[in-house]
Amino acid sequence: MEDQASDREHDPHCGQETARRSHHSDKTKANLMTRLNRIEGQIRGVKGMIEKDTYCDDVLNQIAAIQSALNSVGKLLLEGHMKSCVVERIQAGEHDVIDELLVTVNKLMK
């Protein structure tokens, strides 16, 4: 329940909490979806490789490629987040967004 509360912010215009949302351009969304669809296909491919008893090194190399692709998606999202959401919240005086961002970056770097 606490996680849901952290995904909400107070909307001063209507006096109630609203779910926070990103605001990606249609071009950015399409780029992210294309990348994620490709990653999804790669994961299905790895499952097939394991079912077919493919040589472990080949499977591991494919997993490394998937991790790299996921990292690229994460970097794109992080860049957009910092340039829009984080900047807007800092300008609104919400400096706690820095701590939130640091937690997220630490999770990405694990």
NORSULZI-V571702 format. One record per pair of residues at least 24 apart in sequence whose C-alpha atoms are under 6 Angstrom apart, sorted by the first residue. I is the first residue (numbers start at 1). GAP is how many residues later the second one is. D is the distance in whole Angstrom. If there is no record, write none. Layout:
I|GAP|D + I|GAP|D
//
This chain:
none
//
